[in-house]
Amino acid sequence: MTGGANKPSLIEAQKNFADFGASTRARLTRGAPSRASDHPREPFWRMIDLRVDDFEQPGEHEAPLPADLAVLYWWRPTFWRLDRRNSQENAQRKPTG
C-alpha cells in the first residue's frame, strides 16, 4: 500500500517501529527509541498483512466512511471489510467444474 498521503506508509511505519523503535529513522534523533511496552496494544492487534487484509486502493471508495470508525481496525472481528475478505477467500476455495 504505497502511494498514499502519508510518508512512510502505515505498513512501512509498522515495520520500522518493529525494527528500530520509530516510524522513521529521522524520528530517532528526537529521542530514545520506543519500546513496545511503552505503547499498550489491544489483545488481538497485529501488523497489517496484505496477504489477508483487504483495504480500498488509493482513490477507490466502495462505501462512505462508517459512523463508527472503530470498524476500520483491521485486527478486530468487526472490521468493515471482513465480509468482503471472507467472500473472496470462499470464492477461491470453490471447486471449478
C-alpha positions in Angstrom: 0.0 0.0 0.0 2.3 2.7 -1.2 1.4 5.9 -2.8 -0.8 7.2 0.0 -0.8 10.6 1.6 1.4 9.6 4.5 5.2 9.0 4.2 6.1 6.5 5.3 3.0 4.4 4.7 1.4 2.7 7.7 2.8 -0.6 6.7 6.3 0.8 6.4 6.0 2.7 9.7 4.8 -0.5 11.4 7.8 -2.4 10.1 10.2 0.4 11.0 8.8 0.6 14.6 9.2 -3.2 15.0 12.8 -3.0 13.5 14.2 0.1 15.3 11.6 1.7 17.5 10.3 4.6 15.4 8.2 5.2 12.3 11.3 6.7 10.5 15.0 7.0 11.3 14.6 10.8 11.4 12.3 10.4 14.4 15.1 8.6 16.3 17.0 11.9 16.5 14.2 13.3 18.6 14.8 10.9 21.5 15.3 7.3 22.5 13.7 4.5 20.5 10.3 3.5 21.8 9.7 0.1 23.4 6.6 -2.0 22.7 5.9 -1.8 26.5 5.5 2.0 26.1 2.6 1.5 23.8 -0.1 -0.8 25.1 -2.0 -2.7 22.4 -5.3 -4.3 22.1 -5.2 -8.1 22.8 -5.7 -9.1 19.1 -3.7 -6.2 17.5 -1.3 -7.3 14.7 0.6 -5.7 11.9 -1.1 -5.3 8.6 -0.7 -8.3 6.4 -1.7 -7.6 2.8 -2.0 -11.4 2.1 -5.1 -11.4 4.3 -6.1 -7.8 5.0 -8.4 -6.2 2.4 -8.2 -2.4 2.0 -9.6 0.0 -0.6 -6.9 1.1 -3.0 -6.0 4.8 -3.2 -8.8 6.6 -4.9 -11.2 3.7 -4.5 -14.3 4.4 -2.5 -16.7 1.4 -2.3 -18.7 2.9 0.6 -18.7 6.1 2.6 -16.8 6.0 5.9 -18.8 4.3 8.6 -20.2 6.3 11.6 -18.3 4.0 14.0 -14.7 4.4 12.9 -13.6 1.5 15.2 -14.8 -0.8 12.4 -11.8 0.4 10.4 -9.5 -1.6 12.7 -8.3 -4.5 10.6 -7.4 -6.7 13.5 -10.9 -6.7 15.1 -13.6 -9.1 14.2 -15.8 -6.1 13.4 -13.6 -4.9 10.6 -16.0 -3.4 8.0 -14.4 -5.3 5.0 -14.2 -8.7 6.8 -17.3 -10.0 4.9 -15.7 -9.0 1.6 -12.4 -10.7 2.5 -14.3 -13.9 3.6 -16.3 -13.9 0.3 -13.1 -13.6 -1.7 -11.5 -16.5 0.3 -14.5 -18.7 -0.2 -14.6 -17.9 -4.0 -11.0 -19.0 -4.3 -11.7 -22.3 -2.5 -14.8 -23.3 -4.6 -14.0 -26.2 -6.9 -14.5 -25.4 -10.6 -16.4 -27.8 -12.8 
